[in-house]
Amino acid sequence: MAGATSAGIKYPIGQRYDLGILLSTKSCVTAGAFTTNKVKAAPVLLCKERLKRGGIRAIVMNSGCANACTGQQGMADAQEMTELAAKNIGIKKEEVLVASTGVIGTMLPMERIRAALPKVMFSPGGGHDLARAIMTTDRVPKEVAVKTDDFTIGGILKGSGMLHPDMATLLCFLTTDAPVEPNFLRQALKESAAISFNMLTVDGDSSTNDSLIIIANGVTGGETIRVGSHKARAFQQALDKVCIYLAKEAARDGEGATKLIEVRVSGAVTLHEAQIAARTIAGSSLVKTAVYGADPNWGRILAAAGRSGANMEEGKAELHLGETSVVKDGTPVKFDKESVVNYLKGNEINIRLNLHLGRGEATAWGCDMTEEYVKINAEYTT
């Protein structure tokens, strides 16, 4: 269950949701992944500590204020948020995690949060409101669910700017009714994050608040899913599907973006080299601006791959923009420029680079860079 309300954290009360709670009817097996930034927000630090003990039932979250770089008072406020949520729900504060997103370096308006939290009303469909409550510069809420014969995995995500791998800047909350073993859940989440959120980039910046959390309450019953069990593969595939969908939606909704860019690199020496090449191309400002301008300047793509750190032999490279071959054996291929320009004017752009050196393959997602991105981030606090 979930619910959300308007607390007036950044906008006037009643204008938009900005505070909410995700709640399970029973204690959950939980796993999480968090920002690798050395500057970590109070909610991140508190979540990492509480996940060590387990027994989580709820996550309280807000937008409009990141509660980052806020010192001891920020940690006290994060703890109070969990206490307030626990009191209103009727559970222990240790069973509650907390997440925040918004402007760094501002204090939470706790008096508004204290007044608003009791107004959160829970319902099975409350996740739709919760997805809106965690939005900042997002233009649309991001949510998805995958249902199998045995279990369901659902998720909501906030992510639009400050998005870059390890981890991409986001808040993502996943739920499942599958019975899972803790170590398996941690490993499954790590594997899914590696091919989804850690292959996502919008602007090269990583936040202080990145939080990816999955809670599993096991209400479907049956055999506990463990590493090697017959349902483990199905669970991993479903989780991958949810995470990749949400990662792509974050890229599609990048700040000021008009196009989703998908970069697939194959033929790399290793998986890791395919990943760093794909991420470098997707994150290149020159590639992103060329895509925005529908400019088939493919040299920028090869240049990005060449500086990525992946092994590359120019004479073996093969490049496609959509279905059009533009480079073969490292040599330009004649193509219909007008046709490629028209393709690049679309809202989904596929770039395929085969290095012809090995079997490593990886896909990364990004978006074009526009004047609107500069405007949004030049005026973020003004």
BALOBA-1460 file (C-alpha; in Angstrom, 3 decimals):
// residues 382
<rec num="1" residu="m" x="0.000" y="0.000" z="0.000"/>
<rec num="2" residu="a" x="1.030" y="3.599" z="-0.418"/>
<rec num="3" residu="g" x="-0.184" y="7.144" z="-0.032"/>
<rec num="4" residu="a" x="0.906" y="10.742" z="-0.546"/>
<rec num="5" residu="t" x="-0.035" y="14.248" z="0.456"/>
<rec num="6" residu="s" x="0.959" y="17.863" z="-0.025"/>
<rec num="7" residu="a" x="3.146" y="19.229" z="2.767"/>
<rec num="8" residu="g" x="4.177" y="22.491" z="1.130"/>
<rec num="9" residu="i" x="7.866" y="21.621" z="1.294"/>
<rec num="10" residu="k" x="8.760" y="23.567" z="-1.856"/>
<rec num="11" residu="y" x="5.436" y="24.570" z="-3.382"/>
<rec num="12" residu="p" x="2.276" y="25.929" z="-1.700"/>
<rec num="13" residu="i" x="0.157" y="23.332" z="0.073"/>
<rec num="14" residu="g" x="-2.310" y="21.758" z="-2.299"/>
<rec num="15" residu="q" x="-0.309" y="22.544" z="-5.421"/>
<rec num="16" residu="r" x="1.441" y="19.162" z="-5.701"/>
<rec num="17" residu="y" x="2.226" y="16.001" z="-3.737"/>
<rec num="18" residu="d" x="5.622" y="16.105" z="-2.044"/>
<rec num="19" residu="l" x="5.413" y="13.682" z="0.901"/>
<rec num="20" residu="g" x="4.411" y="10.043" z="0.992"/>
<rec num="21" residu="i" x="4.837" y="6.589" z="2.477"/>
<rec num="22" residu="l" x="5.245" y="3.116" z="1.005"/>
<rec num="23" residu="l" x="3.906" y="0.491" z="3.426"/>
<rec num="24" residu="s" x="3.903" y="-3.303" z="3.609"/>
<rec num="25" residu="t" x="1.369" y="-5.273" z="5.619"/>
<rec num="26" residu="k" x="4.208" y="-7.367" z="7.058"/>
<rec num="27" residu="s" x="7.944" y="-7.237" z="7.623"/>
<rec num="28" residu="c" x="10.029" y="-7.420" z="4.456"/>
<rec num="29" residu="v" x="13.267" y="-8.811" z="3.182"/>
<rec num="30" residu="t" x="14.987" y="-5.670" z="1.915"/>
<rec num="31" residu="a" x="17.992" y="-4.734" z="-0.217"/>
<rec num="32" residu="g" x="19.372" y="-1.400" z="-1.342"/>
<rec num="33" residu="a" x="22.026" y="0.368" z="-3.368"/>
<rec num="34" residu="f" x="23.034" y="3.959" z="-2.795"/>
<rec num="35" residu="t" x="25.079" y="6.839" z="-4.134"/>
<rec num="36" residu="t" x="28.824" y="6.385" z="-4.513"/>
<rec num="37" residu="n" x="29.294" y="10.132" z="-3.983"/>
<rec num="38" residu="k" x="31.520" y="10.788" z="-0.962"/>
<rec num="39" residu="v" x="29.003" y="13.452" z="0.072"/>
<rec num="40" residu="k" x="26.009" y="11.426" z="1.240"/>
<rec num="41" residu="a" x="22.687" y="12.809" z="2.426"/>
<rec num="42" residu="a" x="21.373" y="12.021" z="5.896"/>
<rec num="43" residu="p" x="18.609" y="9.720" z="4.574"/>
<rec num="44" residu="v" x="21.190" y="7.634" z="2.712"/>
<rec num="45" residu="l" x="23.314" y="7.196" z="5.822"/>
<rec num="46" residu="l" x="20.300" y="6.285" z="7.925"/>
<rec num="47" residu="c" x="18.990" y="3.770" z="5.365"/>
<rec num="48" residu="k" x="22.359" y="2.038" z="5.051"/>
<rec num="49" residu="e" x="22.490" y="1.603" z="8.814"/>
<rec num="50" residu="r" x="18.935" y="0.284" z="9.162"/>
<rec num="51" residu="l" x="19.273" y="-2.128" z="6.267"/>
<rec num="52" residu="k" x="21.950" y="-3.956" z="8.268"/>
<rec num="53" residu="r" x="19.280" y="-4.920" z="10.821"/>
<rec num="54" residu="g" x="16.481" y="-5.735" z="8.385"/>
<rec num="55" residu="g" x="12.820" y="-6.045" z="9.309"/>
<rec num="56" residu="i" x="11.714" y="-3.068" z="7.197"/>
<rec num="57" residu="r" x="8.023" y="-2.363" z="6.653"/>
<rec num="58" residu="a" x="7.824" y="1.189" z="5.334"/>
<rec num="59" residu="i" x="9.667" y="3.961" z="3.504"/>
<rec num="60" residu="v" x="8.786" y="7.617" z="4.092"/>
<rec num="61" residu="m" x="9.901" y="9.988" z="1.347"/>
<rec num="62" residu="n" x="9.763" y="13.600" z="0.263"/>
<rec num="63" residu="s" x="10.674" y="15.858" z="-2.629"/>
<rec num="64" residu="g" x="11.585" y="19.531" z="-2.556"/>
<rec num="65" residu="c" x="14.486" y="19.188" z="-0.103"/>
<rec num="66" residu="a" x="17.377" y="16.726" z="-0.325"/>
<rec num="67" residu="n" x="18.339" y="16.966" z="3.364"/>
<rec num="68" residu="a" x="21.958" y="16.757" z="2.195"/>
<rec num="69" residu="c" x="24.906" y="18.729" z="3.580"/>
<rec num="70" residu="t" x="22.746" y="19.513" z="6.613"/>
<rec num="71" residu="g" x="24.967" y="18.192" z="9.406"/>
<rec num="72" residu="q" x="23.708" y="16.764" z="12.679"/>
<rec num="73" residu="q" x="20.377" y="18.536" z="12.366"/>
<rec num="74" residu="g" x="19.800" y="16.860" z="9.029"/>
<rec num="75" residu="m" x="20.352" y="13.424" z="10.555"/>
<rec num="76" residu="a" x="18.037" y="14.298" z="13.441"/>
<rec num="77" residu="d" x="15.371" y="15.382" z="10.940"/>
<rec num="78" residu="a" x="15.731" y="12.161" z="8.946"/>
<rec num="79" residu="q" x="15.327" y="10.152" z="12.116"/>
<rec num="80" residu="e" x="12.302" y="12.203" z="13.140"/>
<rec num="81" residu="m" x="10.671" y="11.568" z="9.775"/>
<rec num="82" residu="t" x="10.888" y="7.833" z="10.419"/>
<rec num="83" residu="e" x="9.569" y="8.302" z="13.963"/>
<rec num="84" residu="l" x="6.598" y="10.338" z="12.765"/>
<rec num="85" residu="a" x="5.786" y="7.832" z="10.048"/>
<rec num="86" residu="a" x="6.113" y="4.902" z="12.433"/>
<rec num="87" residu="k" x="3.832" y="6.549" z="14.975"/>
<rec num="88" residu="n" x="1.136" y="7.250" z="12.403"/>
<rec num="89" residu="i" x="1.317" y="3.710" z="11.042"/>
<rec num="90" residu="g" x="1.648" y="1.980" z="14.389"/>
<rec num="91" residu="i" x="5.026" y="0.290" z="13.900"/>
<rec num="92" residu="k" x="8.570" y="0.727" z="15.257"/>
<rec num="93" residu="k" x="10.770" y="3.515" z="13.878"/>
<rec num="94" residu="e" x="13.478" y="0.930" z="13.141"/>
<rec num="95" residu="e" x="11.076" y="-0.595" z="10.600"/>
<rec num="96" residu="v" x="11.024" y="2.630" z="8.551"/>
<rec num="97" residu="l" x="13.486" y="3.865" z="5.931"/>
<rec num="98" residu="v" x="13.611" y="7.435" z="4.641"/>
<rec num="99" residu="a" x="14.459" y="9.073" z="1.314"/>
<rec num="100" residu="s" x="14.614" y="12.705" z="0.224"/>
<rec num="101" residu="t" x="15.256" y="14.548" z="-3.015"/>
<rec num="102" residu="g" x="15.488" y="18.215" z="-3.970"/>
<rec num="103" residu="v" x="17.812" y="21.107" z="-3.286"/>
<rec num="104" residu="i" x="21.084" y="20.308" z="-1.475"/>
<rec num="105" residu="g" x="22.033" y="22.389" z="1.550"/>
<rec num="106" residu="t" x="18.570" y="23.335" z="2.772"/>
<rec num="107" residu="m" x="16.898" y="22.136" z="5.956"/>
<rec num="108" residu="l" x="13.685" y="20.150" z="5.946"/>
<rec num="109" residu="p" x="10.640" y="22.203" z="7.040"/>
<rec num="110" residu="m" x="9.862" y="19.766" z="9.837"/>
<rec num="111" residu="e" x="6.879" y="21.710" z="11.129"/>
<rec num="112" residu="r" x="5.154" y="21.192" z="7.770"/>
<rec num="113" residu="i" x="6.107" y="17.534" z="7.666"/>
<rec num="114" residu="r" x="4.801" y="16.989" z="11.202"/>
<rec num="115" residu="a" x="1.473" y="18.503" z="10.196"/>
<rec num="116" residu="a" x="1.196" y="16.653" z="6.888"/>
<rec num="117" residu="l" x="2.269" y="13.082" z="7.647"/>
<rec num="118" residu="p" x="-0.955" y="12.168" z="9.507"/>
<rec num="119" residu="k" x="-2.862" y="13.156" z="6.345"/>
<rec num="120" residu="v" x="-1.299" y="10.371" z="4.286"/>
<rec num="121" residu="m" x="-4.087" y="7.940" z="3.390"/>
<rec num="122" residu="f" x="-3.108" y="4.457" z="2.243"/>
<rec num="123" residu="s" x="-4.663" y="2.496" z="-0.598"/>
<rec num="124" residu="p" x="-3.613" y="-0.339" z="-2.936"/>
<rec num="125" residu="g" x="-3.511" y="2.203" z="-5.773"/>
<rec num="126" residu="g" x="-1.661" y="4.829" z="-3.762"/>
<rec num="127" residu="g" x="1.561" y="4.130" z="-5.624"/>
<rec num="128" residu="h" x="0.372" y="6.391" z="-8.446"/>
<rec num="129" residu="d" x="0.253" y="9.344" z="-6.042"/>
<rec num="130" residu="l" x="3.560" y="8.321" z="-4.479"/>
<rec num="131" residu="a" x="5.234" y="8.331" z="-7.890"/>
<rec num="132" residu="r" x="4.183" y="11.970" z="-8.238"/>
<rec num="133" residu="a" x="5.247" y="12.880" z="-4.704"/>
<rec num="134" residu="i" x="8.927" y="12.120" z="-5.400"/>
<rec num="135" residu="m" x="9.113" y="14.145" z="-8.625"/>
<rec num="136" residu="t" x="11.341" y="17.242" z="-8.798"/>
<rec num="137" residu="t" x="12.179" y="18.378" z="-12.327"/>
<rec num="138" residu="d" x="10.577" y="15.222" z="-13.740"/>
<rec num="139" residu="r" x="7.919" y="15.993" z="-16.319"/>
<rec num="140" residu="v" x="6.052" y="12.722" z="-15.850"/>
<rec num="141" residu="p" x="5.764" y="10.087" z="-13.097"/>
<rec num="142" residu="k" x="7.577" y="6.824" z="-13.770"/>
<rec num="143" residu="e" x="6.043" y="3.528" z="-12.678"/>
<rec num="144" residu="v" x="5.793" y="-0.044" z="-13.915"/>
<rec num="145" residu="a" x="4.834" y="-3.541" z="-12.802"/>
<rec num="146" residu="v" x="5.660" y="-6.997" z="-14.152"/>
<rec num="147" residu="k" x="3.445" y="-9.920" z="-13.217"/>
<rec num="148" residu="t" x="4.362" y="-13.592" z="-13.578"/>
<rec num="149" residu="d" x="2.382" y="-16.697" z="-12.675"/>
<rec num="150" residu="d" x="4.087" y="-16.737" z="-9.277"/>
<rec num="151" residu="f" x="4.772" y="-13.141" z="-8.210"/>
<rec num="152" residu="t" x="4.643" y="-9.458" z="-9.099"/>
<rec num="153" residu="i" x="7.432" y="-6.876" z="-9.102"/>
<rec num="154" residu="g" x="6.512" y="-3.199" z="-9.273"/>
<rec num="155" residu="g" x="8.416" y="0.031" z="-9.042"/>
<rec num="156" residu="i" x="8.348" y="3.809" z="-9.077"/>
<rec num="157" residu="l" x="11.226" y="6.111" z="-9.928"/>
<rec num="158" residu="k" x="12.212" y="9.729" z="-9.698"/>
<rec num="159" residu="g" x="14.991" y="10.776" z="-12.044"/>
<rec num="160" residu="s" x="15.507" y="13.548" z="-14.579"/>
<rec num="161" residu="g" x="18.731" y="15.426" z="-13.857"/>
<rec num="162" residu="m" x="22.053" y="14.745" z="-12.124"/>
<rec num="163" residu="l" x="21.972" y="11.315" z="-13.741"/>
<rec num="164" residu="h" x="25.161" y="9.362" z="-14.239"/>
<rec num="165" residu="p" x="26.318" y="5.771" z="-13.624"/>
<rec num="166" residu="d" x="27.385" y="4.270" z="-10.266"/>
<rec num="167" residu="m" x="24.688" y="5.041" z="-9.295"/>
<rec num="168" residu="a" x="22.622" y="7.172" z="-11.556"/>
<rec num="169" residu="t" x="20.977" y="9.966" z="-9.616"/>
<rec num="170" residu="l" x="17.561" y="8.752" z="-8.703"/>
<rec num="171" residu="l" x="15.132" y="7.536" z="-6.118"/>
<rec num="172" residu="c" x="13.735" y="4.138" z="-7.049"/>
<rec num="173" residu="f" x="11.507" y="1.983" z="-4.891"/>
<rec num="174" residu="l" x="10.673" y="-1.560" z="-5.892"/>
<rec num="175" residu="t" x="8.234" y="-3.978" z="-4.281"/>
<rec num="176" residu="t" x="7.508" y="-7.657" z="-4.713"/>
<rec num="177" residu="d" x="5.225" y="-10.198" z="-3.087"/>
<rec num="178" residu="a" x="7.698" y="-13.009" z="-3.801"/>
<rec num="179" residu="p" x="9.259" y="-14.948" z="-0.907"/>
<rec num="180" residu="v" x="13.006" y="-14.379" z="-1.306"/>
<rec num="181" residu="e" x="16.144" y="-15.166" z="0.614"/>
<rec num="182" residu="p" x="18.044" y="-11.996" z="1.686"/>
<rec num="183" residu="n" x="21.365" y="-12.810" z="0.017"/>
<rec num="184" residu="f" x="19.610" y="-13.710" z="-3.217"/>
<rec num="185" residu="l" x="17.666" y="-10.436" z="-3.195"/>
<rec num="186" residu="r" x="20.823" y="-8.403" z="-2.648"/>
<rec num="187" residu="q" x="22.593" y="-10.185" z="-5.502"/>
<rec num="188" residu="a" x="19.591" y="-9.910" z="-7.824"/>
<rec num="189" residu="l" x="19.300" y="-6.169" z="-7.192"/>
<rec num="190" residu="k" x="23.029" y="-5.678" z="-7.778"/>
<rec num="191" residu="e" x="22.844" y="-7.518" z="-11.102"/>
<rec num="192" residu="s" x="19.788" y="-5.583" z="-12.250"/>
<rec num="193" residu="a" x="21.302" y="-2.236" z="-11.275"/>
<rec num="194" residu="a" x="24.461" y="-3.072" z="-13.219"/>
<rec num="195" residu="i" x="22.580" y="-3.380" z="-16.528"/>
<rec num="196" residu="s" x="20.033" y="-0.621" z="-15.946"/>
<rec num="197" residu="f" x="20.627" y="2.307" z="-13.605"/>
<rec num="198" residu="n" x="24.399" y="2.031" z="-13.848"/>
<rec num="199" residu="m" x="24.104" y="2.240" z="-17.636"/>
<rec num="200" residu="l" x="22.106" y="5.475" z="-17.493"/>
<rec num="201" residu="t" x="23.455" y="8.985" z="-17.959"/>
<rec num="202" residu="v" x="21.876" y="12.364" z="-18.565"/>
<rec num="203" residu="d" x="24.460" y="14.972" z="-17.670"/>
<rec num="204" residu="g" x="27.512" y="13.390" z="-16.050"/>
<rec num="205" residu="d" x="26.632" y="14.441" z="-12.505"/>
<rec num="206" residu="s" x="25.921" y="12.116" z="-9.595"/>
<rec num="207" residu="s" x="23.878" y="13.121" z="-6.584"/>
<rec num="208" residu="t" x="24.173" y="12.884" z="-2.822"/>
<rec num="209" residu="n" x="20.836" y="11.100" z="-2.444"/>
<rec num="210" residu="d" x="20.726" y="8.181" z="-4.904"/>
<rec num="211" residu="s" x="18.676" y="5.390" z="-3.373"/>
<rec num="212" residu="l" x="17.513" y="2.135" z="-4.947"/>
<rec num="213" residu="i" x="15.522" y="-0.005" z="-2.529"/>
<rec num="214" residu="i" x="13.523" y="-3.206" z="-2.976"/>
<rec num="215" residu="i" x="11.220" y="-4.682" z="-0.346"/>
<rec num="216" residu="a" x="9.833" y="-8.215" z="-0.551"/>
<rec num="217" residu="n" x="7.044" y="-9.282" z="1.818"/>
<rec num="218" residu="g" x="6.566" y="-12.833" z="0.503"/>
<rec num="219" residu="v" x="2.776" y="-12.804" z="0.796"/>
<rec num="220" residu="t" x="2.373" y="-15.093" z="-2.216"/>
<rec num="221" residu="g" x="3.839" y="-17.881" z="-0.108"/>
<rec num="222" residu="g" x="5.454" y="-20.980" z="-1.458"/>
<rec num="223" residu="e" x="9.096" y="-21.951" z="-1.664"/>
<rec num="224" residu="t" x="11.601" y="-19.235" z="-0.833"/>
<rec num="225" residu="i" x="13.534" y="-18.134" z="-3.908"/>
<rec num="226" residu="r" x="17.256" y="-18.673" z="-3.445"/>
<rec num="227" residu="v" x="20.336" y="-18.676" z="-5.622"/>
<rec num="228" residu="g" x="20.009" y="-21.673" z="-7.901"/>
<rec num="229" residu="s" x="16.337" y="-22.361" z="-7.131"/>
<rec num="230" residu="h" x="13.996" y="-23.013" z="-10.057"/>
<rec num="231" residu="k" x="12.304" y="-19.599" z="-9.757"/>
<rec num="232" residu="a" x="15.521" y="-17.610" z="-9.397"/>
<rec num="233" residu="r" x="15.974" y="-17.051" z="-13.125"/>
<rec num="234" residu="a" x="12.377" y="-15.935" z="-13.600"/>
<rec num="235" residu="f" x="12.716" y="-13.481" z="-10.711"/>
<rec num="236" residu="q" x="15.960" y="-12.041" z="-12.095"/>
<rec num="237" residu="q" x="14.445" y="-11.628" z="-15.546"/>
<rec num="238" residu="a" x="11.386" y="-9.856" z="-14.158"/>
<rec num="239" residu="l" x="13.515" y="-7.577" z="-11.980"/>
<rec num="240" residu="d" x="15.774" y="-6.774" z="-14.939"/>
<rec num="241" residu="k" x="12.737" y="-5.883" z="-17.022"/>
<rec num="242" residu="v" x="11.398" y="-3.503" z="-14.355"/>
<rec num="243" residu="c" x="14.764" y="-1.801" z="-13.787"/>
<rec num="244" residu="i" x="15.604" y="-1.397" z="-17.477"/>
<rec num="245" residu="y" x="12.175" y="0.069" z="-18.202"/>
<rec num="246" residu="l" x="12.522" y="2.622" z="-15.403"/>
<rec num="247" residu="a" x="16.095" y="3.491" z="-16.401"/>
<rec num="248" residu="k" x="14.992" y="4.163" z="-19.973"/>
<rec num="249" residu="e" x="12.095" y="6.295" z="-18.779"/>
<rec num="250" residu="a" x="14.508" y="8.370" z="-16.689"/>
<rec num="251" residu="a" x="16.704" y="8.951" z="-19.744"/>
<rec num="252" residu="r" x="13.677" y="9.748" z="-21.895"/>
<rec num="253" residu="d" x="12.582" y="12.321" z="-19.299"/>
<rec num="254" residu="g" x="16.027" y="13.864" z="-18.865"/>
<rec num="255" residu="e" x="15.983" y="17.555" z="-18.042"/>
<rec num="256" residu="g" x="15.170" y="19.445" z="-21.221"/>
<rec num="257" residu="a" x="15.469" y="16.281" z="-23.302"/>
<rec num="258" residu="t" x="13.606" y="15.708" z="-26.547"/>
<rec num="259" residu="k" x="15.106" y="12.331" z="-27.496"/>
<rec num="260" residu="l" x="16.027" y="9.009" z="-25.913"/>
<rec num="261" residu="i" x="19.448" y="7.733" z="-27.000"/>
<rec num="262" residu="e" x="20.225" y="4.019" z="-26.823"/>
<rec num="263" residu="v" x="23.837" y="2.993" z="-27.393"/>
<rec num="264" residu="r" x="24.679" y="-0.668" z="-27.921"/>
<rec num="265" residu="v" x="28.328" y="-1.695" z="-28.066"/>
<rec num="266" residu="s" x="29.208" y="-5.218" z="-29.149"/>
<rec num="267" residu="g" x="32.416" y="-7.015" z="-30.021"/>
<rec num="268" residu="a" x="34.311" y="-5.602" z="-27.040"/>
<rec num="269" residu="v" x="37.119" y="-7.546" z="-25.400"/>
<rec num="270" residu="t" x="35.142" y="-7.826" z="-22.134"/>
<rec num="271" residu="l" x="31.739" y="-6.939" z="-20.733"/>
<rec num="272" residu="h" x="33.327" y="-4.154" z="-18.692"/>
<rec num="273" residu="e" x="34.916" y="-2.622" z="-21.778"/>
<rec num="274" residu="a" x="31.596" y="-2.752" z="-23.615"/>
<rec num="275" residu="q" x="29.976" y="-0.991" z="-20.663"/>
<rec num="276" residu="i" x="32.492" y="1.835" z="-20.422"/>
<rec num="277" residu="a" x="32.404" y="2.404" z="-24.179"/>
<rec num="278" residu="a" x="28.607" y="2.516" z="-24.288"/>
<rec num="279" residu="r" x="28.399" y="4.810" z="-21.251"/>
<rec num="280" residu="t" x="31.044" y="7.165" z="-22.619"/>
<rec num="281" residu="i" x="29.233" y="7.512" z="-25.931"/>
<rec num="282" residu="a" x="25.845" y="8.030" z="-24.270"/>
<rec num="283" residu="g" x="27.340" y="10.631" z="-21.928"/>
<rec num="284" residu="s" x="29.352" y="12.581" z="-24.486"/>
<rec num="285" residu="s" x="28.214" y="16.201" z="-24.692"/>
<rec num="286" residu="l" x="29.293" y="16.293" z="-28.326"/>
<rec num="287" residu="v" x="27.241" y="13.216" z="-29.194"/>
<rec num="288" residu="k" x="24.252" y="14.489" z="-27.208"/>
<rec num="289" residu="t" x="24.262" y="17.889" z="-28.919"/>
<rec num="290" residu="a" x="24.716" y="16.308" z="-32.360"/>
<rec num="291" residu="v" x="21.663" y="14.142" z="-31.732"/>
<rec num="292" residu="y" x="19.708" y="17.205" z="-30.608"/>
<rec num="293" residu="g" x="20.615" y="18.991" z="-33.815"/>
<rec num="294" residu="a" x="19.968" y="15.895" z="-35.971"/>
<rec num="295" residu="d" x="23.556" y="16.175" z="-37.173"/>
<rec num="296" residu="p" x="24.971" y="12.816" z="-38.425"/>
<rec num="297" residu="n" x="28.438" y="13.725" z="-37.155"/>
<rec num="298" residu="w" x="29.429" y="10.108" z="-36.471"/>
<rec num="299" residu="g" x="33.079" y="10.990" z="-35.835"/>
<rec num="300" residu="r" x="32.053" y="12.155" z="-32.367"/>
<rec num="301" residu="i" x="30.823" y="8.649" z="-31.570"/>
<rec num="302" residu="l" x="34.090" y="6.962" z="-32.548"/>
<rec num="303" residu="a" x="36.061" y="9.634" z="-30.718"/>
<rec num="304" residu="a" x="34.059" y="9.001" z="-27.538"/>
<rec num="305" residu="a" x="34.586" y="5.251" z="-27.808"/>
<rec num="306" residu="g" x="38.291" y="5.816" z="-28.398"/>
<rec num="307" residu="r" x="38.730" y="7.779" z="-25.178"/>
<rec num="308" residu="s" x="36.517" y="5.507" z="-23.072"/>
<rec num="309" residu="g" x="39.305" y="3.216" z="-21.932"/>
<rec num="310" residu="a" x="38.012" y="0.244" z="-23.898"/>
<rec num="311" residu="n" x="40.345" y="-1.526" z="-26.315"/>
<rec num="312" residu="m" x="39.613" y="-0.364" z="-29.828"/>
<rec num="313" residu="e" x="41.207" y="-0.825" z="-33.243"/>
<rec num="314" residu="e" x="39.983" y="1.860" z="-35.610"/>
<rec num="315" residu="g" x="40.274" y="-0.399" z="-38.644"/>
<rec num="316" residu="k" x="37.801" y="-2.911" z="-37.202"/>
<rec num="317" residu="a" x="35.064" y="-0.536" z="-36.035"/>
<rec num="318" residu="e" x="31.582" y="-0.821" z="-37.523"/>
<rec num="319" residu="l" x="28.965" y="1.841" z="-36.773"/>
<rec num="320" residu="h" x="25.243" y="2.152" z="-37.466"/>
<rec num="321" residu="l" x="22.881" y="5.063" z="-36.850"/>
<rec num="322" residu="g" x="19.531" y="3.327" z="-36.703"/>
<rec num="323" residu="e" x="19.575" y="0.857" z="-39.599"/>
<rec num="324" residu="t" x="22.033" y="2.900" z="-41.642"/>
<rec num="325" residu="s" x="25.655" y="1.803" z="-41.844"/>
<rec num="326" residu="v" x="27.986" y="4.808" z="-41.648"/>
<rec num="327" residu="v" x="31.337" y="3.142" z="-40.881"/>
<rec num="328" residu="k" x="32.678" y="-0.265" z="-41.963"/>
<rec num="329" residu="d" x="36.167" y="-1.545" z="-41.096"/>
<rec num="330" residu="g" x="36.960" y="1.895" z="-39.744"/>
<rec num="331" residu="t" x="36.206" y="3.510" z="-43.093"/>
<rec num="332" residu="p" x="33.321" y="5.864" z="-43.932"/>
<rec num="333" residu="v" x="30.441" y="4.312" z="-45.848"/>
<rec num="334" residu="k" x="28.443" y="6.362" z="-48.343"/>
<rec num="335" residu="f" x="24.942" y="6.948" z="-47.034"/>
<rec num="336" residu="d" x="21.891" y="9.086" z="-47.738"/>
<rec num="337" residu="k" x="22.529" y="12.034" z="-45.451"/>
<rec num="338" residu="e" x="18.977" y="13.367" z="-45.726"/>
<rec num="339" residu="s" x="17.586" y="10.010" z="-44.658"/>
<rec num="340" residu="v" x="19.847" y="9.873" z="-41.596"/>
<rec num="341" residu="v" x="19.038" y="13.471" z="-40.676"/>
<rec num="342" residu="n" x="15.339" y="12.611" z="-40.780"/>
<rec num="343" residu="y" x="16.008" y="9.576" z="-38.579"/>
<rec num="344" residu="l" x="17.879" y="11.719" z="-36.044"/>
<rec num="345" residu="k" x="14.857" y="14.034" z="-35.867"/>
<rec num="346" residu="g" x="12.880" y="11.199" z="-34.259"/>
<rec num="347" residu="n" x="12.387" y="10.798" z="-30.517"/>
<rec num="348" residu="e" x="14.285" y="7.495" z="-30.125"/>
<rec num="349" residu="i" x="17.807" y="7.215" z="-31.508"/>
<rec num="350" residu="n" x="19.713" y="3.930" z="-31.690"/>
<rec num="351" residu="i" x="23.489" y="3.901" z="-32.029"/>
<rec num="352" residu="r" x="25.188" y="0.545" z="-32.644"/>
<rec num="353" residu="l" x="28.950" y="0.141" z="-32.524"/>
<rec num="354" residu="n" x="30.680" y="-3.206" z="-33.128"/>
<rec num="355" residu="l" x="34.353" y="-3.197" z="-32.157"/>
<rec num="356" residu="h" x="34.990" y="-6.695" z="-33.604"/>
<rec num="357" residu="l" x="37.502" y="-7.571" z="-30.891"/>
<rec num="358" residu="g" x="35.638" y="-9.966" z="-28.614"/>
<rec num="359" residu="r" x="32.261" y="-11.017" z="-27.241"/>
<rec num="360" residu="g" x="31.522" y="-8.230" z="-24.752"/>
<rec num="361" residu="e" x="28.152" y="-6.515" z="-25.235"/>
<rec num="362" residu="a" x="26.412" y="-3.750" z="-23.302"/>
<rec num="363" residu="t" x="23.685" y="-1.143" z="-23.722"/>
<rec num="364" residu="a" x="23.578" y="2.354" z="-22.249"/>
<rec num="365" residu="w" x="20.864" y="4.996" z="-22.275"/>
<rec num="366" residu="g" x="21.029" y="8.760" z="-22.379"/>
<rec num="367" residu="c" x="19.317" y="11.732" z="-23.974"/>
<rec num="368" residu="d" x="20.061" y="14.748" z="-26.087"/>
<rec num="369" residu="m" x="21.253" y="17.998" z="-24.533"/>
<rec num="370" residu="t" x="19.211" y="21.114" z="-25.214"/>
<rec num="371" residu="e" x="19.041" y="24.778" z="-24.310"/>
<rec num="372" residu="e" x="16.257" y="23.860" z="-21.883"/>
<rec num="373" residu="y" x="18.684" y="21.769" z="-19.805"/>
<rec num="374" residu="v" x="20.864" y="24.826" z="-19.292"/>
<rec num="375" residu="k" x="17.844" y="26.959" z="-18.408"/>
<rec num="376" residu="i" x="16.491" y="24.470" z="-15.855"/>
<rec num="377" residu="n" x="19.810" y="24.133" z="-14.054"/>
<rec num="378" residu="a" x="20.753" y="27.808" z="-14.304"/>
<rec num="379" residu="e" x="17.561" y="28.751" z="-12.454"/>
<rec num="380" residu="y" x="17.127" y="25.734" z="-10.141"/>
<rec num="381" residu="t" x="17.058" y="27.674" z="-6.852"/>
<rec num="382" residu="t" x="16.017" y="31.087" z="-8.172"/>
